[in-house]
C-alpha cells in the first residue's frame, strides 16, 4: 500500500464519520466537547453555522450521523446492543441551555444591489437567506403561510417541536435583514421571472401527498384524509378532534406523526397498517419505537384493497390483502399474496400517509425550466442550477422528499452557486473546504482535551408523564437532558476529530505503542496489497469502508498500519512513545460558505 496522504482533507474527514455522514457536515465532536465544558452558546453557534436550526434539528433530525458514530462499532464486544452517542439530543442541549446569542449573529455587509427571491420559507430557502443576506444581497422570502418555517411548522406536531423553537430560529434568519412576505403565494414562475430578480431559489418542498384510488374512496371521502394535509390542519387548529377508531396507512415518519397526533386528538383505537415488513418501513427506528411506546400497534404486510362504507358515505372499515416478502436470485423483493382470507379492520377515519410528491402547477412548462419524466426539475446535482441559469432549486423541491438536514445542505450549496453566478464566476467551480490539523500537546503527556474513555452506555432522554403527554397535542413529549446527564453523554464521544498522527522518521520501532493500545489497532508489519494486509494485522481490519492509516517505510523495511475503525483516540500511543513519533492533532473541517473561496 502507498503511504497515507494525511495532507488530503478527505482522509481525516472520513475518519470523523459523524461529520462525514451529516449532509451539512456539522463538526460534531467539536460541539460535543464544548457541551462537556458547559460552553453551550459556543456549541450552539458551531451548529448554527452548519445546520442553521440546532433547536429544531435537536428534536426532529433524521440523525444520519448516529448510525455512522464509531462508538457503536468499538462497543460491540462490551454491550449487547451498542449504541452511538446521542448526537441529536446533545444538539438540543446546546439550544436549550445557551445564553442570548443574538449579538453573535453575522454582521451585515453593505447592500450590493443584487436581489434574490426565495419561493417557500422552509429550511432550504431560509438557509439560502441566512448565507446570502449577510453578504449584502437583498433576499426576499415568499410563503403562502403567515409565518416562516414551511413544513417544519406545518407538518411536525407540536408535541415533538414547540412553536416557540420555530419562531426563535426562523427569527434569527429574518432578523438578518431578510424580507419575509408571508401569506403571499407565488402563482406563476413566468410572472416572478418578469420581476427582474437577479436569482430565484425554489424551496417550496413536496407539497402534495399521494392518495389511494381504491374502491370506496370517493363514497367515504369525508372520513379519509391525506396525511400531510391533515397534519397541516391540525397545526393551524382547523382540526381539533378525530374519531375513536383510526387507521393510518403508510410506513414513513409522516405516518408516525399522524398516528401519534390522532392518539392525542381523541383516537382510542389507533393503528398503523403498512404494506411492507416492519424493518423495511421508511420511518426512523426511534419514530416507530415512540409510536409503539404510546400503545399504537404497527401491522405489517397488509396491502389495502378497499374502503368499506354503508352506501350512504359513512366509513365502516377497510379490507386488506395479507402478503409476504419473496426474493429472487438477485435479492430483489416482491410482495406476494399468502392466500389467507382478506383482513378487515373497523374504523371511523383513515389517514393516508403513503408518500409525498412534488407539485409545480405554478411553473409554466414554457418558461425555460426543464423537467424530467418524474416531474422533477432537471438540475445539476452539485450546483442545484436549473436549465434557466439564474433559477435554482433545493430541499424536497429539488430531488424529492428527504429531510430537514438535507434541505439545509442543499441551501448552503445553492447559496454558493448563487453568489458565484452573481459575481460572474463559474458556478461549477466549487470552493474547497477549509481544514487544519493542530497538535493538542499541552505538556509531555497532557492533552488539551479529555482523553479518558467513558464506559457508560447511552443515556435515555426523559419523557413527560404519559397522562399529560397524551392529553394534549401541544405538550412536548421529550424533556431533553439536564446538564449533568448531558455532560455524561458528551463524555461518551470518542473525539474522532483528534487524530493519531504518525511521523515515521522519529520511530525507533520499539513497539511500545502496540503494547499499550487497548484496541490492538496498531501493527508493524511488512507491506502488501490491502486485502492481504488487512488479514495479518494484530487484529484483522474487517471494515472495508474504513481506510487504513499506513506509514512510509521504516528503518527495518516494515510499515506502521493502524485500523482507524476501532481506534479510541485515547492518546495512549502518543503518551507511551519515547521519541514523539505519535502526536494527537485535532482536525477541523469547515465547509466553505458563500462569499468565501472566491477567485479575485
PAKOLBA-434856 format. One record per residue (C-alpha): residue in three letters; z, y, x; residue number from 1. Coordinates in nm, 2 decimals, padded with zeros to 4 digits, always signed. Layout:
- residu/c3/c2/c1/num
- ALA/Z/Y/X/NUM
...
! end
This chain:
- residu/c3/c2/c1/num
- UNK/+00.00/+00.00/+00.00/1
- UNK/-00.06/+00.36/+00.10/2
- UNK/+00.23/+00.59/+00.18/3
- UNK/+00.36/+00.76/-00.14/4
- UNK/+00.25/+01.12/-00.16/5
- UNK/+00.56/+01.30/-00.29/6
- UNK/+00.38/+01.63/-00.25/7
- UNK/+00.19/+01.54/-00.56/8
- UNK/+00.40/+01.66/-00.86/9
- UNK/+00.25/+01.38/-01.08/10
- UNK/+00.46/+01.12/-00.88/11
- UNK/+00.80/+01.26/-00.94/12
- UNK/+00.70/+01.39/-01.29/13
- UNK/+00.65/+01.02/-01.38/14
- UNK/+00.99/+00.93/-01.23/15
- UNK/+01.16/+01.17/-01.47/16
- UNK/+01.05/+00.95/-01.76/17
- UNK/+01.21/+01.15/-02.03/18
- UNK/+01.03/+01.47/-01.94/19
- UNK/+00.71/+01.29/-01.89/20
- UNK/+00.73/+01.14/-02.24/21
- UNK/+00.82/+01.47/-02.41/22
- UNK/+00.49/+01.63/-02.53/23
- UNK/+00.63/+01.97/-02.43/24
- UNK/+00.76/+01.84/-02.10/25
- UNK/+01.11/+01.97/-02.15/26
- UNK/+01.32/+01.94/-01.83/27
- UNK/+01.57/+01.71/-01.99/28
- UNK/+01.81/+01.62/-01.71/29
- UNK/+01.84/+01.99/-01.61/30
- UNK/+01.97/+02.10/-01.95/31
- UNK/+02.19/+01.79/-01.99/32
- UNK/+02.37/+01.88/-01.66/33
- UNK/+02.42/+02.23/-01.80/34
- UNK/+02.58/+02.09/-02.12/35
- UNK/+02.81/+01.88/-01.90/36
- UNK/+02.91/+02.21/-01.72/37
- UNK/+02.96/+02.37/-02.07/38
- UNK/+02.67/+02.62/-01.99/39
- UNK/+02.54/+02.59/-02.34/40
- UNK/+02.34/+02.91/-02.35/41
- UNK/+02.16/+02.82/-02.03/42
- UNK/+02.09/+02.48/-02.17/43
- UNK/+01.95/+02.64/-02.49/44
- UNK/+01.72/+02.87/-02.31/45
- UNK/+01.58/+02.59/-02.09/46
- UNK/+01.50/+02.41/-02.41/47
- UNK/+01.37/+02.73/-02.58/48
- UNK/+01.11/+02.79/-02.31/49
- UNK/+00.97/+02.44/-02.35/50
- UNK/+01.02/+02.32/-02.71/51
- UNK/+01.09/+02.65/-02.88/52
- UNK/+01.31/+02.51/-03.16/53
- UNK/+01.62/+02.34/-03.00/54
- UNK/+01.84/+02.36/-03.31/55
- UNK/+01.56/+02.23/-03.53/56
- UNK/+01.45/+01.96/-03.30/57
- UNK/+01.81/+01.87/-03.21/58
- UNK/+01.83/+01.74/-03.57/59
- UNK/+01.48/+01.63/-03.65/60
- UNK/+01.28/+01.54/-03.34/61
- UNK/+01.10/+01.20/-03.33/62
- UNK/+01.26/+01.16/-02.98/63
- UNK/+00.97/+01.03/-02.77/64
- UNK/+01.19/+01.10/-02.47/65
- UNK/+01.46/+00.85/-02.57/66
- UNK/+01.25/+00.52/-02.55/67
- UNK/+01.14/+00.64/-02.21/68
- UNK/+01.50/+00.70/-02.09/69
- UNK/+01.57/+00.48/-01.79/70
- UNK/+01.94/+00.44/-01.89/71
- UNK/+01.83/+00.17/-02.13/72
- UNK/+01.65/-00.02/-01.86/73
- UNK/+01.92/-00.01/-01.60/74
- UNK/+02.18/-00.11/-01.86/75
- UNK/+02.00/-00.43/-01.97/76
- UNK/+02.25/-00.66/-01.78/77
- UNK/+02.56/-00.46/-01.89/78
- UNK/+02.51/-00.42/-02.26/79
- UNK/+02.39/-00.64/-02.54/80
- UNK/+02.18/-00.35/-02.69/81
- UNK/+02.13/-00.10/-02.41/82
- UNK/+02.07/+00.25/-02.55/83
- UNK/+01.92/+00.56/-02.40/84
- UNK/+02.11/+00.89/-02.35/85
- UNK/+02.14/+01.08/-02.68/86
- UNK/+01.89/+01.34/-02.56/87
- UNK/+01.80/+01.47/-02.90/88
- UNK/+02.16/+01.52/-03.02/89
- UNK/+02.26/+01.68/-02.69/90
- UNK/+01.98/+01.94/-02.76/91
- UNK/+02.16/+02.02/-03.08/92
- UNK/+02.49/+02.06/-02.89/93
- UNK/+02.32/+02.34/-02.68/94
- UNK/+02.20/+02.51/-03.00/95
- UNK/+02.53/+02.48/-03.19/96
- UNK/+02.76/+02.59/-02.90/97
- UNK/+02.56/+02.86/-02.73/98
- UNK/+02.65/+03.23/-02.73/99
- UNK/+02.43/+03.50/-02.87/100
- UNK/+02.10/+03.46/-02.68/101
- UNK/+01.90/+03.74/-02.83/102
- UNK/+01.94/+03.95/-02.51/103
- UNK/+01.79/+03.67/-02.31/104
- UNK/+01.46/+03.66/-02.51/105
- UNK/+01.15/+03.78/-02.32/106
- UNK/+01.09/+04.14/-02.27/107
- UNK/+00.77/+04.26/-02.43/108
- UNK/+00.47/+04.39/-02.22/109
- UNK/+00.27/+04.69/-02.34/110
- UNK/+00.02/+04.61/-02.61/111
- UNK/-00.31/+04.51/-02.46/112
- UNK/-00.53/+04.58/-02.77/113
- UNK/-00.61/+04.22/-02.84/114
- UNK/-00.55/+04.09/-03.19/115
- UNK/-00.47/+03.72/-03.27/116
- UNK/-00.44/+03.57/-03.62/117
- UNK/-00.24/+03.25/-03.68/118
- UNK/-00.30/+03.07/-04.00/119
- UNK/+00.02/+02.89/-04.11/120
- UNK/+00.37/+02.96/-04.00/121
- UNK/+00.46/+02.61/-03.88/122
- UNK/+00.57/+02.51/-03.53/123
- UNK/+00.22/+02.52/-03.37/124
- UNK/+00.14/+02.87/-03.49/125
- UNK/+00.49/+03.00/-03.41/126
- UNK/+00.46/+02.86/-03.06/127
- UNK/+00.13/+03.04/-03.01/128
- UNK/+00.30/+03.36/-03.13/129
- UNK/+00.60/+03.30/-02.90/130
- UNK/+00.38/+03.26/-02.60/131
- UNK/+00.14/+03.54/-02.67/132
- UNK/+00.34/+03.82/-02.82/133
- UNK/+00.55/+03.89/-02.50/134
- UNK/+00.22/+03.93/-02.31/135
- UNK/+00.11/+04.23/-02.52/136
- UNK/-00.10/+04.06/-02.78/137
- UNK/-00.08/+04.18/-03.14/138
- UNK/-00.01/+03.85/-03.32/139
- UNK/-00.02/+03.82/-03.70/140
- UNK/+00.10/+03.50/-03.87/141
- UNK/-00.02/+03.43/-04.23/142
- UNK/+00.15/+03.18/-04.46/143
- UNK/+00.14/+03.11/-04.83/144
- UNK/+00.52/+03.08/-04.84/145
- UNK/+00.75/+03.38/-04.83/146
- UNK/+00.94/+03.26/-04.52/147
- UNK/+00.82/+03.12/-04.19/148
- UNK/+00.86/+02.76/-04.08/149
- UNK/+00.58/+02.58/-04.25/150
- UNK/+00.65/+02.21/-04.31/151
- UNK/+00.98/+02.24/-04.12/152
- UNK/+01.11/+02.45/-04.41/153
- UNK/+00.93/+02.28/-04.70/154
- UNK/+00.93/+01.91/-04.61/155
- UNK/+01.26/+01.84/-04.42/156
- UNK/+01.55/+01.81/-04.66/157
- UNK/+01.85/+02.05/-04.62/158
- UNK/+02.09/+01.76/-04.56/159
- UNK/+01.90/+01.70/-04.24/160
- UNK/+01.82/+02.06/-04.14/161
- UNK/+02.02/+02.36/-04.28/162
- UNK/+01.81/+02.66/-04.37/163
- UNK/+02.02/+02.88/-04.16/164
- UNK/+01.90/+02.70/-03.85/165
- UNK/+01.53/+02.75/-03.95/166
- UNK/+01.60/+03.12/-04.02/167
- UNK/+01.76/+03.17/-03.68/168
- UNK/+01.49/+03.00/-03.47/169
- UNK/+01.19/+03.14/-03.65/170
- UNK/+01.36/+03.48/-03.64/171
- UNK/+01.38/+03.47/-03.26/172
- UNK/+00.99/+03.45/-03.26/173
- UNK/+00.93/+03.70/-03.53/174
- UNK/+01.16/+03.95/-03.35/175
- UNK/+00.92/+03.95/-03.05/176
- UNK/+00.71/+04.19/-03.24/177
- UNK/+00.51/+03.93/-03.44/178
- UNK/+00.38/+04.05/-03.78/179
- UNK/+00.46/+03.79/-04.05/180
- UNK/+00.26/+03.82/-04.37/181
- UNK/+00.44/+03.58/-04.60/182
- UNK/+00.30/+03.50/-04.94/183
- UNK/-00.05/+03.56/-04.82/184
- UNK/-00.27/+03.25/-04.83/185
- UNK/-00.59/+03.26/-04.64/186
- UNK/-00.86/+03.16/-04.88/187
- UNK/-01.17/+03.20/-04.66/188
- UNK/-01.23/+03.14/-04.29/189
- UNK/-01.55/+03.34/-04.31/190
- UNK/-01.36/+03.64/-04.45/191
- UNK/-01.09/+03.61/-04.19/192
- UNK/-01.35/+03.59/-03.91/193
- UNK/-01.52/+03.90/-04.05/194
- UNK/-01.20/+04.10/-03.99/195
- UNK/-01.27/+04.11/-03.62/196
- UNK/-00.98/+03.92/-03.48/197
- UNK/-01.02/+03.85/-03.10/198
- UNK/-00.89/+03.50/-03.16/199
- UNK/-00.79/+03.28/-03.45/200
- UNK/-00.55/+02.99/-03.44/201
- UNK/-00.53/+02.74/-03.72/202
- UNK/-00.20/+02.57/-03.75/203
- UNK/-00.18/+02.51/-04.13/204
- UNK/-00.07/+02.15/-04.10/205
- UNK/-00.19/+01.85/-04.30/206
- UNK/-00.10/+01.98/-04.65/207
- UNK/-00.24/+01.70/-04.87/208
- UNK/-00.05/+01.39/-04.95/209
- UNK/-00.25/+01.07/-05.02/210
- UNK/-00.25/+00.93/-05.37/211
- UNK/-00.28/+00.58/-05.50/212
- UNK/-00.56/+00.52/-05.75/213
- UNK/-00.41/+00.23/-05.93/214
- UNK/-00.42/+00.11/-06.30/215
- UNK/-00.18/+00.33/-06.50/216
- UNK/-00.18/+00.62/-06.25/217
- UNK/-00.33/+00.87/-06.49/218
- UNK/-00.15/+00.75/-06.80/219
- UNK/+00.20/+00.77/-06.64/220
- UNK/+00.12/+01.08/-06.42/221
- UNK/+00.42/+01.28/-06.54/222
- UNK/+00.66/+01.04/-06.37/223
- UNK/+00.45/+00.98/-06.05/224
- UNK/+00.48/+01.24/-05.77/225
- UNK/+00.31/+01.29/-05.43/226
- UNK/+00.59/+01.28/-05.18/227
- UNK/+00.53/+01.59/-04.98/228
- UNK/+00.46/+01.80/-05.29/229
- UNK/+00.79/+01.67/-05.45/230
- UNK/+00.99/+01.75/-05.13/231
- UNK/+00.84/+02.10/-05.14/232
- UNK/+00.95/+02.14/-05.50/233
- UNK/+01.30/+02.02/-05.41/234
- UNK/+01.32/+02.26/-05.11/235
- UNK/+01.24/+02.56/-05.33/236
- UNK/+01.47/+02.45/-05.61/237
- UNK/+01.20/+02.37/-05.86/238
- UNK/+01.31/+02.01/-05.88/239
- UNK/+01.69/+01.96/-05.91/240
- UNK/+01.71/+01.61/-06.06/241
- UNK/+01.53/+01.27/-06.08/242
- UNK/+01.55/+00.96/-06.29/243
- UNK/+01.81/+00.70/-06.21/244
- UNK/+01.56/+00.42/-06.11/245
- UNK/+01.33/+00.54/-05.83/246
- UNK/+01.06/+00.36/-05.63/247
- UNK/+00.94/+00.53/-05.31/248
- UNK/+00.61/+00.39/-05.18/249
- UNK/+00.54/+00.42/-04.81/250
- UNK/+00.70/+00.35/-04.47/251
- UNK/+00.69/+00.68/-04.28/252
- UNK/+00.95/+00.94/-04.22/253
- UNK/+00.84/+01.13/-04.54/254
- UNK/+00.93/+00.82/-04.74/255
- UNK/+01.27/+00.82/-04.58/256
- UNK/+01.32/+01.18/-04.67/257
- UNK/+01.20/+01.11/-05.02/258
- UNK/+01.44/+00.82/-05.09/259
- UNK/+01.74/+00.99/-04.94/260
- UNK/+01.67/+01.31/-05.14/261
- UNK/+01.63/+01.11/-05.46/262
- UNK/+01.96/+00.94/-05.39/263
- UNK/+02.12/+01.29/-05.39/264
- UNK/+01.94/+01.42/-05.70/265
- UNK/+02.07/+01.15/-05.93/266
- UNK/+01.89/+00.83/-05.83/267
- UNK/+02.14/+00.54/-05.86/268
- UNK/+01.88/+00.27/-05.80/269
- UNK/+01.65/+00.39/-05.53/270
- UNK/+01.44/+00.15/-05.33/271
- UNK/+01.16/+00.19/-05.07/272
- UNK/+00.87/-00.06/-05.11/273
- UNK/+00.62/-00.09/-04.82/274
- UNK/+00.31/-00.30/-04.77/275
- UNK/+00.37/-00.37/-04.40/276
- UNK/+00.66/-00.55/-04.23/277
- UNK/+00.98/-00.37/-04.17/278
- UNK/+00.92/-00.35/-03.79/279
- UNK/+00.57/-00.21/-03.84/280
- UNK/+00.68/+00.08/-04.06/281
- UNK/+00.59/+00.42/-03.91/282
- UNK/+00.93/+00.57/-03.98/283
- UNK/+01.16/+00.62/-03.68/284
- UNK/+01.41/+00.34/-03.64/285
- UNK/+01.71/+00.57/-03.70/286
- UNK/+01.55/+00.71/-04.01/287
- UNK/+01.53/+00.36/-04.16/288
- UNK/+01.89/+00.29/-04.05/289
- UNK/+02.01/+00.62/-04.21/290
- UNK/+01.84/+00.52/-04.54/291
- UNK/+01.99/+00.17/-04.54/292
- UNK/+02.33/+00.32/-04.44/293
- UNK/+02.31/+00.52/-04.77/294
- UNK/+02.26/+00.20/-04.97/295
- UNK/+01.88/+00.22/-05.00/296
- UNK/+01.70/-00.12/-04.97/297
- UNK/+01.37/-00.14/-04.80/298
- UNK/+01.15/-00.41/-04.94/299
- UNK/+00.85/-00.50/-04.72/300
- UNK/+00.53/-00.70/-04.75/301
- UNK/+00.47/-00.58/-05.11/302
- UNK/+00.13/-00.43/-05.19/303
- UNK/+00.13/-00.20/-05.50/304
- UNK/-00.11/-00.32/-05.77/305
- UNK/-00.04/-00.12/-06.09/306
- UNK/+00.19/+00.13/-06.26/307
- UNK/+00.32/-00.02/-06.58/308
- UNK/+00.36/+00.21/-06.88/309
- UNK/+00.43/+00.18/-07.26/310
- UNK/+00.09/+00.31/-07.36/311
- UNK/+00.22/+00.65/-07.45/312
- UNK/+00.27/+00.78/-07.10/313
- UNK/+00.62/+00.65/-07.03/314
- UNK/+00.65/+00.48/-06.69/315
- UNK/+00.83/+00.14/-06.71/316
- UNK/+00.78/+00.00/-06.37/317
- UNK/+00.54/-00.13/-06.10/318
- UNK/+00.37/-00.46/-06.02/319
- UNK/+00.33/-00.57/-05.66/320
- UNK/+00.14/-00.85/-05.48/321
- UNK/+00.35/-01.03/-05.22/322
- UNK/+00.17/-01.07/-04.88/323
- UNK/+00.24/-01.19/-04.53/324
- UNK/+00.10/-01.09/-04.19/325
- UNK/-00.17/-01.31/-04.04/326
- UNK/-00.31/-01.26/-03.69/327
- UNK/-00.65/-01.36/-03.55/328
- UNK/-00.72/-01.48/-03.19/329
- UNK/-00.73/-01.12/-03.07/330
- UNK/-00.39/-01.04/-03.22/331
- UNK/-00.53/-00.82/-03.49/332
- UNK/-00.32/-00.82/-03.81/333
- UNK/-00.43/-00.86/-04.17/334
- UNK/-00.21/-00.89/-04.48/335
- UNK/-00.29/-01.20/-04.68/336
- UNK/-00.15/-01.30/-05.02/337
- UNK/+00.12/-01.56/-05.02/338
- UNK/+00.02/-01.70/-05.36/339
- UNK/+00.36/-01.62/-05.50/340
- UNK/+00.37/-01.46/-05.85/341
- UNK/+00.35/-01.08/-05.86/342
- UNK/+00.68/-00.89/-05.83/343
- UNK/+00.78/-00.64/-06.09/344
- UNK/+01.03/-00.36/-06.05/345
- UNK/+01.15/-00.14/-06.33/346
- UNK/+01.16/+00.23/-06.25/347
- UNK/+01.18/+00.58/-06.41/348
- UNK/+00.99/+00.77/-06.14/349
- UNK/+00.78/+00.69/-05.84/350
- UNK/+00.74/+00.90/-05.52/351
- UNK/+00.41/+00.83/-05.34/352
- UNK/+00.46/+00.88/-04.96/353
- UNK/+00.17/+00.67/-04.82/354
- UNK/+00.04/+00.93/-04.58/355
- UNK/-00.10/+01.28/-04.54/356
- UNK/-00.44/+01.41/-04.46/357
- UNK/-00.60/+01.73/-04.36/358
- UNK/-00.75/+01.96/-04.62/359
- UNK/-00.96/+02.25/-04.53/360
- UNK/-01.12/+02.37/-04.85/361
- UNK/-01.08/+02.73/-04.73/362
- UNK/-01.30/+02.67/-04.42/363
- UNK/-01.66/+02.72/-04.53/364
- UNK/-01.88/+02.45/-04.37/365
- UNK/-02.14/+02.71/-04.27/366
- UNK/-01.91/+02.93/-04.07/367
- UNK/-01.99/+02.75/-03.75/368
- UNK/-01.69/+02.53/-03.72/369
- UNK/-01.80/+02.16/-03.68/370
- UNK/-01.60/+01.88/-03.84/371
- UNK/-01.61/+01.51/-03.76/372
- UNK/-01.66/+01.23/-04.01/373
- UNK/-01.29/+01.22/-04.09/374
- UNK/-01.29/+01.58/-04.19/375
- UNK/-01.11/+01.69/-03.88/376
- UNK/-01.23/+01.99/-03.67/377
- UNK/-01.43/+01.89/-03.36/378
- UNK/-01.21/+02.01/-03.08/379
- UNK/-01.18/+02.00/-02.70/380
- UNK/-00.88/+01.78/-02.66/381
- UNK/-00.75/+01.98/-02.37/382
- UNK/-00.82/+02.34/-02.48/383
- UNK/-00.80/+02.29/-02.86/384
- UNK/-01.11/+02.51/-02.88/385
- UNK/-01.34/+02.46/-03.18/386
- UNK/-01.72/+02.49/-03.18/387
- UNK/-01.66/+02.86/-03.25/388
- UNK/-01.53/+02.98/-02.91/389
- UNK/-01.26/+03.21/-03.04/390
- UNK/-01.12/+02.97/-03.31/391
- UNK/-00.85/+02.72/-03.20/392
- UNK/-00.66/+02.45/-03.39/393
- UNK/-00.32/+02.29/-03.32/394
- UNK/-00.05/+02.08/-03.47/395
- UNK/-00.13/+01.85/-03.76/396
- UNK/-00.44/+02.06/-03.84/397
- UNK/-00.59/+01.95/-03.51/398
- UNK/-00.58/+01.58/-03.49/399
- UNK/-00.39/+01.47/-03.80/400
- UNK/-00.02/+01.43/-03.89/401
- UNK/+00.21/+01.38/-03.59/402
- UNK/+00.55/+01.56/-03.54/403
- UNK/+00.71/+01.89/-03.46/404
- UNK/+00.73/+01.85/-03.08/405
- UNK/+00.36/+01.75/-03.06/406
- UNK/+00.27/+02.06/-03.26/407
- UNK/+00.48/+02.27/-03.01/408
- UNK/+00.29/+02.12/-02.72/409
- UNK/-00.04/+02.20/-02.89/410
- UNK/+00.07/+02.56/-02.94/411
- UNK/+00.15/+02.60/-02.57/412
- UNK/-00.19/+02.47/-02.47/413
- UNK/-00.38/+02.67/-02.73/414
- UNK/-00.19/+02.98/-02.62/415
- UNK/-00.30/+02.92/-02.26/416
- UNK/-00.66/+02.88/-02.39/417
- UNK/-00.65/+03.20/-02.60/418
- UNK/-00.50/+03.40/-02.31/419
- UNK/-00.77/+03.28/-02.07/420
- UNK/-01.05/+03.34/-02.32/421
- UNK/-00.94/+03.70/-02.39/422
- UNK/-00.91/+03.76/-02.01/423
- UNK/-01.27/+03.64/-01.98/424
- UNK/-01.15/+03.34/-01.78/425
- UNK/-01.29/+02.98/-01.81/426
- UNK/-01.08/+02.82/-02.09/427
- UNK/-01.13/+02.47/-01.95/428
- UNK/-00.97/+02.55/-01.61/429
- UNK/-00.60/+02.47/-01.68/430
- UNK/-00.33/+02.62/-01.46/431
- UNK/-00.13/+02.36/-01.27/432
- UNK/+00.24/+02.32/-01.34/433
- UNK/+00.49/+02.49/-01.11/434
- UNK/+00.71/+02.25/-00.91/435
- UNK/+00.97/+02.25/-00.64/436
- UNK/+01.18/+01.99/-00.45/437
- UNK/+01.52/+02.12/-00.33/438
- UNK/+01.79/+01.94/-00.13/439
- UNK/+02.12/+01.90/-00.31/440
- UNK/+02.33/+01.89/+00.00/441
- UNK/+02.65/+02.09/+00.00/442
- UNK/+02.82/+01.91/+00.29/443
- UNK/+02.77/+01.59/+00.48/444
- UNK/+02.85/+01.37/+00.18/445
- UNK/+02.88/+01.62/-00.11/446
- UNK/+02.61/+01.70/-00.37/447
- UNK/+02.56/+01.99/-00.60/448
- UNK/+02.55/+01.76/-00.90/449
- UNK/+02.79/+01.49/-01.03/450
- UNK/+02.65/+01.17/-00.89/451
- UNK/+02.92/+00.94/-01.04/452
- UNK/+02.75/+00.69/-01.27/453
- UNK/+02.92/+00.66/-01.61/454
- UNK/+02.95/+00.31/-01.76/455
- UNK/+03.01/+00.44/-02.11/456
- UNK/+02.79/+00.31/-02.39/457
- UNK/+02.61/+00.56/-02.61/458
- UNK/+02.84/+00.77/-02.83/459
- UNK/+02.78/+00.78/-03.20/460
- UNK/+02.73/+01.11/-03.38/461
- UNK/+02.99/+01.15/-03.66/462
- UNK/+02.87/+01.18/-04.02/463
- UNK/+03.01/+01.37/-04.32/464
- UNK/+03.20/+01.15/-04.57/465
- UNK/+02.96/+00.96/-04.80/466
- UNK/+03.11/+01.10/-05.12/467
- UNK/+03.04/+01.46/-05.00/468
- UNK/+02.71/+01.39/-04.83/469
- UNK/+02.56/+01.21/-05.13/470
- UNK/+02.69/+01.46/-05.39/471
- UNK/+02.47/+01.75/-05.27/472
- UNK/+02.13/+01.77/-05.12/473
- UNK/+02.25/+02.07/-04.91/474
- UNK/+02.54/+01.91/-04.73/475
- UNK/+02.44/+01.83/-04.38/476
- UNK/+02.50/+01.46/-04.31/477
- UNK/+02.52/+01.46/-03.93/478
- UNK/+02.80/+01.67/-03.79/479
- UNK/+02.70/+01.68/-03.43/480
- UNK/+02.90/+01.61/-03.11/481
- UNK/+03.21/+01.80/-03.03/482
- UNK/+03.25/+01.95/-02.68/483
- UNK/+03.44/+01.65/-02.54/484
- UNK/+03.21/+01.39/-02.67/485
- UNK/+02.90/+01.59/-02.56/486
- UNK/+03.05/+01.60/-02.21/487
- UNK/+03.09/+01.22/-02.21/488
- UNK/+02.74/+01.16/-02.35/489
- UNK/+02.59/+01.40/-02.10/490
- UNK/+02.76/+01.21/-01.81/491
- UNK/+02.56/+00.91/-01.91/492
- UNK/+02.24/+01.08/-01.78/493
- UNK/+02.12/+00.93/-01.45/494
- UNK/+01.99/+01.27/-01.31/495
- UNK/+01.65/+01.12/-01.28/496
- UNK/+01.52/+01.45/-01.16/497
- UNK/+01.74/+01.44/-00.85/498
- UNK/+01.52/+01.22/-00.63/499
- UNK/+01.59/+01.00/-00.33/500
- UNK/+01.36/+01.14/-00.07/501
- UNK/+01.30/+00.93/+00.25/502
- UNK/+01.20/+01.05/+00.59/503
- UNK/+01.07/+00.76/+00.79/504
- UNK/+01.08/+00.94/+01.12/505
- UNK/+01.46/+00.96/+01.11/506
- UNK/+01.51/+00.60/+01.00/507
- UNK/+01.66/+00.35/+01.26/508
- UNK/+01.62/+00.05/+01.02/509
- UNK/+01.99/-00.03/+01.02/510
- UNK/+01.96/-00.15/+00.65/511
- UNK/+02.28/+00.04/+00.56/512
- UNK/+02.11/+00.18/+00.25/513
- UNK/+02.00/-00.17/+00.15/514
- UNK/+02.36/-00.30/+00.18/515
- UNK/+02.52/-00.02/-00.03/516
- UNK/+02.25/+00.02/-00.30/517
- UNK/+02.42/-00.10/-00.63/518
- UNK/+02.09/-00.19/-00.79/519
- UNK/+01.91/-00.37/-00.50/520
- UNK/+01.62/-00.14/-00.54/521
- UNK/+01.56/-00.06/-00.16/522
- UNK/+01.38/-00.31/+00.06/523
- UNK/+01.25/-00.30/+00.42/524
- UNK/+00.96/-00.54/+00.44/525
- UNK/+00.61/-00.59/+00.57/526
- UNK/+00.34/-00.40/+00.38/527
- UNK/+00.09/-00.57/+00.15/528
- UNK/-00.10/-00.54/-00.17/529
- UNK/+00.10/-00.40/-00.46/530
- UNK/+00.10/-00.71/-00.68/531
- UNK/+00.22/-00.93/-00.40/532
- UNK/+00.46/-00.68/-00.25/533
- UNK/+00.64/-00.64/-00.59/534
- UNK/+00.74/-01.01/-00.58/535
- UNK/+00.91/-01.01/-00.24/536
- UNK/+01.14/-00.71/-00.26/537
- UNK/+01.51/-00.76/-00.26/538
- UNK/+01.49/-00.75/-00.64/539
- UNK/+01.14/-00.81/-00.78/540
- UNK/+00.99/-00.49/-00.93/541
- UNK/+00.86/-00.62/-01.26/542
- UNK/+00.79/-00.29/-01.45/543
- UNK/+00.43/-00.23/-01.36/544
- UNK/+00.43/+00.10/-01.54/545
- UNK/+00.67/+00.24/-01.28/546
- UNK/+00.53/+00.33/-00.94/547
- UNK/+00.69/+00.20/-00.62/548
- UNK/+00.81/+00.45/-00.36/549
- UNK/+00.65/+00.33/-00.03/550
- UNK/+00.71/+00.49/+00.31/551
- UNK/+00.48/+00.52/+00.61/552
- UNK/+00.50/+00.27/+00.89/553
- UNK/+00.84/+00.24/+01.06/554
- UNK/+00.91/+00.15/+01.42/555
- UNK/+00.91/-00.22/+01.36/556
- UNK/+00.59/-00.20/+01.16/557
- UNK/+00.77/-00.26/+00.83/558
- UNK/+00.78/-00.01/+00.54/559
- UNK/+01.06/+00.10/+00.31/560
- UNK/+00.99/+00.02/-00.06/561
- UNK/+01.20/+00.15/-00.34/562
- UNK/+01.18/+00.04/-00.70/563
- UNK/+01.21/+00.36/-00.90/564
- UNK/+01.25/+00.17/-01.22/565
- UNK/+01.62/+00.09/-01.18/566
- UNK/+01.74/+00.35/-00.93/567
- UNK/+02.07/+00.52/-01.04/568
- UNK/+02.01/+00.83/-00.84/569
- UNK/+02.37/+00.79/-00.73/570
- UNK/+02.30/+00.92/-00.37/571
- UNK/+02.49/+00.63/-00.21/572
- UNK/+02.19/+00.56/+00.02/573
- UNK/+02.19/+00.92/+00.14/574
- UNK/+02.57/+00.92/+00.19/575
- UNK/+02.56/+00.60/+00.39/576
- UNK/+02.26/+00.68/+00.61/577
- UNK/+02.38/+00.76/+00.96/578
- UNK/+02.07/+00.96/+01.05/579
- UNK/+02.00/+01.16/+00.73/580
- UNK/+01.68/+00.97/+00.67/581
- UNK/+01.76/+00.98/+00.30/582
- UNK/+01.83/+01.30/+00.11/583
- UNK/+01.88/+01.39/-00.26/584
- UNK/+01.63/+01.65/-00.37/585
- UNK/+01.61/+01.80/-00.72/586
- UNK/+01.26/+01.80/-00.86/587
- UNK/+01.19/+02.07/-01.12/588
- UNK/+00.86/+02.08/-01.31/589
- UNK/+00.78/+02.37/-01.53/590
- UNK/+00.45/+02.37/-01.73/591
- UNK/+00.26/+02.69/-01.66/592
- UNK/+00.27/+02.91/-01.98/593
- UNK/+00.01/+03.15/-02.10/594
- UNK/-00.01/+03.46/-01.88/595
- UNK/+00.06/+03.28/-01.55/596
- UNK/-00.17/+03.10/-01.31/597
- UNK/-00.45/+03.34/-01.40/598
- UNK/-00.70/+03.40/-01.13/599
- UNK/-00.74/+03.76/-01.04/600
! end
